[in-house]
Amino acid sequence: MTLRVTWIDRRAHPKVKPNPAYPHGIDIDVSGGAKECCYTPLPCPARRIGFYFVECDACGQNALITTAGRPDDPRSIKMGCRK
């Protein structure tokens, strides 16, 4: 299984300061405790405000994750398999 990541650029720059508690980004876990999971790193920080569209090529599971173009952006995602 492979997660495909597409970044959707909203062409805006951040206006709010990053959360100092996450200077190296955050890890997103939407697996719900599933036994079978996929994991992929994400480019962090993102270039600007936008979204990561993440989709599994095996089961079709997908997620949309917001970015702010700051150091506290998502740096990885773990998704459970829908099979």
Summary of the structure (lengths in Angstrom):
residues: 83
radius of gyration: 13.1
end to end distance: 11.3
largest distance: 40.5
contacts: 238
relative contact order: 0.39
helix: 0%
strand: 51%
